[in-house]
Amino acid sequence: MTDERRAPVQPNRQHNKPRGTVAWAEHLTAWEVYAARYGRGQSAERIAERHGFCYGELVDFLGHEPETWEPSA
């Protein structure tokens, strides 16, 4: 069984992306880079509770466009 959990992604005007979601695994990958830069004061779960990273932050933390991003319905 695959983990189908998804994390929210805030909209981003610069990338012309509305609110959406990414696979939890991709959120965790971005969070690891975030945590290395800024510390582990906020867990991956807490970031998600606070509406997730914005799309631009994901691009920055991942080093590329998120591969699992989907717009929210």
Summary of the structure (lengths in Angstrom):
residues: 73
radius of gyration: 11.4
end to end distance: 24.5
largest distance: 36.1
contacts: 193
relative contact order: 0.28
helix: 40%
strand: 19%
